[in-house]
Amino acid sequence: MAEAADGGTHLSGSVLIIGTGLLGTSIGLGLRARGLDVVLSDLSPSTEAVARDIGAGRLLRSVEAAFAPSLVVVAAPPDVTASLAAAALKDWPDAVVVDIASVKSAVLTDLRSSGADLSRYVGTHPMAGREKSGPVAARAELFNGMPWVICAPEEATPNAVRRAEAMAYDLGAVVSRMSAEDHDASVALTSHLPQVMASLVASRLQETPSQSLALSGNGLRDVTRIAASDPNLWVQILSGNAGRLVPILHGVREDLNRLIRTLEDPVADGARLDMAQLIAEGNVGQARIPGKHGGPAQSFVSFTVLVDDTPGQIARLLTEIGEIGVNLEDLRLEHSSGRQVGRAEISVLPGRVNDLVSELSARGWKVVQ
C-alpha cells in the first residue's frame, strides 16, 4: 500500500460524488471520516439531502462558485454512468474522474465513442454492498477489507490511476488491477451468476405454504440471502454484462439437465455415482474460494452452542470465547423455529476445538457437536 499523505490520507483536495445511493453515500461517509472535503450531487433532492444529513458531505448546489474538485466519483446506475462521467470530464477539466459501476467494458466503450478525455478517467469497482439500498443504508466502513478493482484504460495517466487507488486505500479497501474485459468476465461468474441463482431459488418460494417455510434452515437462508437485492439495479447489471453471463448459464443448464436425467431414474446403473460426482465437483469448486484474509481456504472445525433468545447472550458468548483465548474463525446464527433459543455455529482451528468445547461446557453453555 502507498504511504499516506500528511493528515493520514492518501487523497488530497475536494471530492465530488455524483450519486448518493448506498455506495456513493458510503464513500462520502468514509472519506469524511478521514477529514476530506466531500461534496454531493444527485438528481433527487431528497436523496442527496438524506446523504448530507447523515454526514456524507455538503451539497454541490450550495458550494462556492470557485469550487474545483481534485476527484470526481460517479456513483450512478450503470446505464447513465458513461454519460455522467463524460460530462464530469468536461465540467471539471482539472479533476480525475472515476466511476464505480459494476460493469466496466460497456462504460469504457461508450466513453470512447463520446470522445471524452480518457487520460483523466479510471474505471473502478468496489466489491462491496448490502441487500438494502439508498443513503440510509450507507456505512463508512462498508469497504473495509473488501476488494476494489481498478480498471484503468490505456489512455489513463499514472497520476489518474494513483488518485483512483488513493481513494480505495483511504476507504480501507484491498486494491487490485484488471482490464475491463477481465473484470467483467470475472464478476459474471463470481457475482452475477450467484445473484441469478439466488433469485431463481427464492422465486420457487412465492407460493410455498407457511408451514413448509417454517422448516427453513441456514442452507436456504444462505442460498437466498442476496435475492433481496434491488431489481432495478440488477436489470442494468445483467443487461450490461449479458455477453459474459450467458455462456456460464449455458454451462449451468447442461449440469442441471444432467441432474434431471439422473433423478428421473435414480436407481439406474451409474445414477448414484453421477449424483456423487456432481456434489463432489461442487466440493472442489467451493474449496477454491479464498478463505480468511484472502488466502487459501482452511479447514475449520465447527460446533454449535445453544443460546437463549434474550438480550446480551451472543455478546456474552463472544466475550467468553475471547477470555478463553481462542480465535473465532467464523460465526453463523440460526433461530430454532417455534423455540426461544438460537443456535450459534462456531468455527475454529482444529487444534483449539477440544479446549474451547470443554471450557464453554464448564461455564454452563450447552454445546452440541
C-alpha positions as CSV (number, residue, x, y, z in Angstrom):
1,M,0.0,0.0,0.0
2,A,1.2,3.5,-0.8
3,E,2.2,5.8,2.1
4,A,-0.5,8.1,3.3
5,A,-0.1,11.8,2.8
6,D,0.0,14.3,5.8
7,G,-3.2,14.1,7.8
8,G,-3.4,10.3,7.4
9,T,-5.0,10.2,4.0
10,H,-3.8,9.2,0.5
11,L,-6.1,11.7,-1.2
12,S,-5.9,15.4,-1.1
13,G,-8.3,18.2,-2.2
14,S,-12.0,18.1,-2.5
15,V,-14.0,15.1,-3.8
16,L,-17.3,15.4,-5.7
17,I,-19.6,12.4,-5.5
18,I,-22.3,12.2,-8.2
19,G,-24.9,9.8,-7.0
20,T,-25.9,9.4,-3.3
21,G,-27.2,5.9,-3.2
22,L,-25.8,3.2,-0.9
23,L,-22.2,3.2,-2.4
24,G,-21.9,6.9,-3.1
25,T,-23.0,7.9,0.3
26,S,-20.8,5.2,1.9
27,I,-17.8,6.7,0.0
28,G,-18.7,10.1,1.3
29,L,-19.0,8.9,4.9
30,G,-15.7,7.1,4.7
31,L,-13.8,10.0,3.2
32,R,-15.4,12.5,5.6
33,A,-14.2,10.2,8.4
34,R,-10.7,10.7,7.1
35,G,-11.1,14.5,7.2
36,L,-11.6,15.1,3.5
37,D,-13.9,17.7,2.0
38,V,-16.8,15.9,0.2
39,V,-19.4,17.5,-2.0
40,L,-22.5,15.6,-3.0
41,S,-24.8,15.8,-6.1
42,D,-27.8,13.7,-7.0
43,L,-30.8,14.1,-9.4
44,S,-33.0,13.5,-6.4
45,P,-33.0,16.5,-4.0
46,S,-34.4,14.3,-1.2
47,T,-31.8,11.6,-1.7
48,E,-28.9,14.0,-1.6
49,A,-30.4,15.8,1.4
50,V,-30.6,12.5,3.3
51,A,-26.9,11.8,2.5
52,R,-26.0,15.3,3.7
53,D,-28.0,15.0,6.9
54,I,-26.2,11.8,7.8
55,G,-22.8,13.4,7.4
56,A,-21.6,12.2,3.9
57,G,-20.8,15.8,2.7
58,R,-22.1,19.1,1.7
59,L,-24.3,19.8,-1.4
60,L,-22.9,20.9,-4.7
61,R,-25.7,23.5,-5.2
62,S,-24.6,25.2,-2.0
63,V,-20.8,25.4,-2.6
64,E,-18.8,28.5,-3.6
65,A,-18.5,29.4,-7.3
66,A,-14.8,28.7,-7.2
67,F,-15.2,25.1,-6.1
68,A,-12.9,22.7,-8.1
69,P,-12.7,19.1,-7.1
70,S,-9.5,17.1,-7.5
71,L,-11.5,13.9,-7.8
72,V,-15.0,13.2,-9.2
73,V,-16.7,9.9,-8.3
74,V,-19.6,8.8,-10.5
75,A,-21.7,6.6,-8.3
76,A,-24.7,6.3,-10.5
77,P,-26.6,3.3,-12.1
78,P,-24.7,1.6,-14.9
79,D,-26.9,2.8,-17.7
80,V,-26.1,6.5,-17.0
81,T,-22.5,6.1,-15.8
82,A,-20.8,6.8,-19.1
83,S,-22.8,10.0,-19.9
84,L,-22.3,11.3,-16.4
85,A,-18.5,10.5,-16.5
86,A,-18.2,12.3,-19.9
87,A,-20.0,15.3,-18.5
88,A,-17.8,15.4,-15.4
89,L,-14.6,15.2,-17.5
90,K,-15.8,18.2,-19.5
91,D,-17.2,20.2,-16.5
92,W,-14.1,19.6,-14.3
93,P,-11.0,19.8,-16.6
94,D,-8.5,19.6,-13.7
95,A,-10.1,16.6,-12.0
96,V,-9.6,12.9,-12.2
97,V,-12.9,11.2,-12.8
98,V,-13.6,7.6,-11.6
99,D,-16.8,5.6,-11.7
100,I,-17.8,2.6,-9.5
101,A,-20.2,0.9,-11.9
102,S,-20.3,-2.9,-11.6
103,V,-19.8,-3.4,-15.3
104,K,-16.7,-1.8,-17.0
105,S,-16.4,-2.7,-20.6
106,A,-19.7,-1.1,-21.7
107,V,-18.9,2.1,-19.8
108,L,-15.5,2.3,-21.4
109,T,-16.8,1.7,-24.9
110,D,-19.4,4.4,-24.5
111,L,-16.9,6.9,-23.2
112,R,-14.5,6.2,-26.1
113,S,-17.4,6.7,-28.5
114,S,-18.2,10.1,-26.9
115,G,-14.7,11.4,-27.5
116,A,-14.1,12.1,-23.8
117,D,-10.6,12.7,-22.4
118,L,-9.7,9.3,-21.1
119,S,-6.3,10.4,-19.8
120,R,-8.2,11.6,-16.6
121,Y,-10.6,8.7,-16.4
122,V,-10.3,5.5,-14.4
123,G,-13.0,2.8,-14.1
124,T,-13.2,1.1,-10.7
125,H,-15.5,-1.3,-9.0
126,P,-15.7,-1.8,-5.2
127,M,-16.8,-5.3,-4.5
128,A,-19.0,-4.4,-1.6
129,G,-22.6,-3.8,-0.9
130,R,-25.7,-4.7,1.1
131,E,-29.1,-6.1,0.3
132,K,-30.5,-2.7,1.4
133,S,-30.2,0.3,-0.8
134,G,-30.3,4.1,-0.6
135,P,-28.3,6.5,1.6
136,V,-29.9,5.5,4.8
137,A,-28.2,2.0,4.4
138,A,-24.8,3.6,3.9
139,R,-21.9,2.8,6.2
140,A,-18.5,4.5,6.4
141,E,-16.8,1.1,7.0
142,L,-18.6,-0.6,4.1
143,F,-15.4,-1.1,2.1
144,N,-13.0,-2.1,4.9
145,G,-11.1,-5.2,3.8
146,M,-13.2,-5.6,0.6
147,P,-11.7,-5.9,-2.9
148,W,-11.7,-2.7,-5.0
149,V,-10.8,-3.3,-8.7
150,I,-9.0,-0.7,-10.7
151,C,-9.8,-1.0,-14.5
152,A,-7.7,1.8,-15.9
153,P,-7.9,2.4,-19.7
154,E,-4.6,2.5,-21.6
155,E,-5.1,6.3,-22.0
156,A,-5.2,6.9,-18.3
157,T,-2.2,8.8,-16.8
158,P,-0.2,7.3,-13.9
159,N,-1.5,10.2,-11.8
160,A,-5.1,9.4,-12.6
161,V,-4.5,5.8,-11.6
162,R,-2.8,6.8,-8.4
163,R,-5.7,9.1,-7.5
164,A,-8.2,6.3,-8.0
165,E,-6.2,3.9,-5.9
166,A,-5.7,6.5,-3.2
167,M,-9.5,6.8,-2.7
168,A,-9.8,3.0,-2.3
169,Y,-6.9,2.9,0.2
170,D,-8.5,5.7,2.2
171,L,-11.7,3.7,2.4
172,G,-9.8,0.6,3.7
173,A,-10.2,-1.5,0.6
174,V,-7.8,-4.0,-0.9
175,V,-6.8,-2.8,-4.3
176,S,-6.2,-4.9,-7.4
177,R,-5.9,-4.1,-11.1
178,M,-7.6,-5.8,-14.0
179,S,-8.6,-4.9,-17.6
180,A,-12.2,-4.0,-18.1
181,E,-12.8,-7.2,-20.1
182,D,-11.2,-9.5,-17.5
183,H,-13.2,-7.8,-14.8
184,D,-16.5,-8.3,-16.5
185,A,-15.7,-11.9,-17.2
186,S,-14.7,-12.5,-13.5
187,V,-17.8,-10.8,-12.0
188,A,-20.1,-12.7,-14.4
189,L,-19.1,-15.9,-12.5
190,T,-18.4,-14.6,-9.0
191,S,-21.1,-12.0,-8.6
192,H,-23.8,-12.0,-11.3
193,L,-24.3,-15.8,-11.5
194,P,-24.8,-16.1,-7.7
195,Q,-27.4,-13.3,-7.9
196,V,-29.3,-15.1,-10.7
197,M,-29.2,-18.5,-8.9
198,A,-30.3,-17.0,-5.6
199,S,-33.2,-15.2,-7.3
200,L,-34.3,-18.3,-9.1
201,V,-34.3,-20.4,-6.0
202,A,-36.1,-17.7,-4.0
203,S,-38.7,-17.4,-6.7
204,R,-39.8,-21.0,-6.0
205,L,-40.9,-19.9,-2.5
206,Q,-43.6,-17.5,-3.6
207,E,-46.5,-19.9,-3.3
208,T,-44.9,-22.2,-0.6
209,P,-47.1,-22.8,2.4
210,S,-46.1,-21.2,5.6
211,Q,-45.7,-24.5,7.4
212,S,-43.2,-25.6,4.9
213,L,-41.2,-22.4,5.2
214,A,-41.1,-22.9,8.9
215,L,-38.7,-25.7,8.3
216,S,-36.2,-23.4,6.7
217,G,-32.6,-23.6,8.0
218,N,-29.4,-21.8,7.3
219,G,-29.0,-23.6,4.0
220,L,-32.0,-21.9,2.4
221,R,-31.2,-18.6,4.0
222,D,-27.6,-18.7,2.8
223,V,-28.6,-19.5,-0.8
224,T,-31.3,-16.9,-1.0
225,R,-29.8,-14.0,1.0
226,I,-28.8,-11.9,-2.0
227,A,-32.2,-12.5,-3.6
228,A,-33.4,-9.4,-1.6
229,S,-31.3,-7.2,-3.9
230,D,-32.7,-4.2,-5.9
231,P,-34.4,-5.4,-9.1
232,N,-34.0,-2.1,-11.0
233,L,-30.2,-2.1,-10.4
234,W,-29.8,-5.8,-11.4
235,V,-31.7,-5.3,-14.6
236,Q,-29.0,-2.9,-15.6
237,I,-26.1,-5.0,-14.4
238,L,-27.4,-8.2,-16.1
239,S,-28.1,-6.3,-19.3
240,G,-24.7,-4.7,-19.3
241,N,-22.8,-8.0,-18.8
242,A,-25.1,-10.4,-20.6
243,G,-22.5,-11.4,-23.2
244,R,-20.2,-12.8,-20.4
245,L,-23.0,-14.3,-18.3
246,V,-24.9,-16.2,-21.0
247,P,-22.1,-18.8,-21.7
248,I,-21.9,-19.5,-17.9
249,L,-25.7,-20.0,-17.7
250,H,-25.4,-22.4,-20.7
251,G,-23.0,-24.5,-18.6
252,V,-25.3,-24.4,-15.6
253,R,-28.2,-25.5,-17.8
254,E,-26.1,-28.5,-19.0
255,D,-25.4,-29.5,-15.4
256,L,-29.0,-29.1,-14.5
257,N,-30.2,-31.2,-17.4
258,R,-27.7,-33.8,-16.4
259,L,-29.0,-33.9,-12.9
260,I,-32.6,-34.0,-14.1
261,R,-31.9,-37.0,-16.3
262,T,-30.2,-38.8,-13.4
263,L,-33.0,-38.1,-11.0
264,E,-35.7,-39.3,-13.4
265,D,-34.3,-42.8,-12.9
266,P,-32.3,-42.6,-9.6
267,V,-31.8,-46.3,-9.3
268,A,-30.4,-46.8,-12.8
269,D,-26.9,-48.1,-13.2
270,G,-24.4,-45.2,-12.6
271,A,-27.1,-42.8,-11.3
272,R,-25.8,-42.7,-7.7
273,L,-22.2,-42.3,-9.0
274,D,-23.4,-39.3,-11.1
275,M,-25.1,-37.7,-8.1
276,A,-21.9,-38.2,-6.1
277,Q,-19.8,-36.7,-8.8
278,L,-22.0,-33.7,-9.1
279,I,-21.8,-33.0,-5.4
280,A,-18.0,-33.7,-5.4
281,E,-17.5,-31.2,-8.2
282,G,-19.2,-28.6,-6.1
283,N,-16.9,-29.6,-3.2
284,V,-13.9,-28.9,-5.4
285,G,-15.2,-25.5,-6.6
286,Q,-16.2,-24.4,-3.1
287,A,-12.8,-25.2,-1.7
288,R,-11.2,-22.9,-4.3
289,I,-13.0,-19.8,-2.9
290,P,-10.4,-17.8,-1.0
291,G,-10.6,-18.1,2.8
292,K,-9.8,-15.8,5.6
293,H,-7.6,-12.8,4.7
294,G,-7.9,-13.7,1.1
295,G,-5.6,-16.7,1.3
296,P,-6.3,-20.4,0.6
297,A,-9.4,-21.8,2.2
298,Q,-8.6,-23.5,5.5
299,S,-10.4,-26.4,7.1
300,F,-12.1,-25.3,10.3
301,V,-14.0,-27.4,12.9
302,S,-17.5,-26.3,13.7
303,F,-19.7,-27.0,16.7
304,T,-23.0,-25.5,17.9
305,V,-23.8,-23.6,21.1
306,L,-27.4,-23.2,22.1
307,V,-28.1,-19.6,23.1
308,D,-31.2,-18.3,24.9
309,D,-33.0,-15.8,22.8
310,T,-32.6,-13.0,25.3
311,P,-30.6,-9.7,25.1
312,G,-26.9,-9.9,25.6
313,Q,-26.4,-13.7,25.2
314,I,-24.5,-13.6,22.0
315,A,-22.3,-10.8,23.3
316,R,-21.6,-12.8,26.4
317,L,-20.7,-15.9,24.4
318,L,-18.3,-14.0,22.2
319,T,-16.7,-12.3,25.3
320,E,-16.2,-15.6,27.0
321,I,-14.6,-17.2,23.8
322,G,-12.2,-14.2,23.9
323,E,-11.5,-14.8,27.6
324,I,-10.7,-18.4,26.9
325,G,-8.1,-17.2,24.3
326,V,-9.4,-18.9,21.2
327,N,-9.6,-17.0,17.9
328,L,-13.1,-17.2,16.4
329,E,-12.7,-18.0,12.7
330,D,-16.4,-17.9,11.7
331,L,-19.8,-17.4,13.4
332,R,-23.2,-18.3,12.0
333,L,-26.5,-17.7,13.8
334,E,-29.8,-19.6,13.3
335,H,-33.0,-19.4,15.2
336,S,-34.9,-22.6,16.1
337,S,-38.4,-22.5,14.8
338,G,-41.0,-22.2,17.5
339,R,-38.5,-22.1,20.3
340,Q,-37.0,-19.2,22.3
341,V,-33.5,-20.4,21.6
342,G,-30.8,-19.7,19.0
343,R,-28.1,-21.8,17.5
344,A,-24.6,-20.3,17.2
345,E,-22.4,-22.3,14.9
346,I,-18.8,-21.6,16.0
347,S,-15.8,-22.4,13.7
348,V,-12.2,-22.6,15.0
349,L,-8.9,-24.2,14.0
350,P,-8.9,-27.9,14.6
351,G,-6.2,-27.7,17.3
352,R,-8.4,-25.4,19.5
353,V,-11.8,-27.1,19.3
354,N,-11.4,-29.5,22.2
355,D,-10.2,-26.9,24.7
356,L,-12.9,-24.4,23.6
357,V,-15.7,-27.0,23.9
358,S,-14.6,-28.2,27.3
359,E,-14.2,-24.6,28.7
360,L,-17.6,-23.5,27.3
361,S,-19.3,-26.5,28.8
362,A,-17.7,-25.9,32.1
363,R,-19.0,-22.3,32.0
364,G,-22.6,-23.6,31.6
365,W,-23.1,-23.3,27.8
366,K,-25.0,-26.1,26.0
367,V,-22.6,-27.4,23.3
368,V,-23.7,-29.7,20.5
369,Q,-21.0,-31.4,18.4
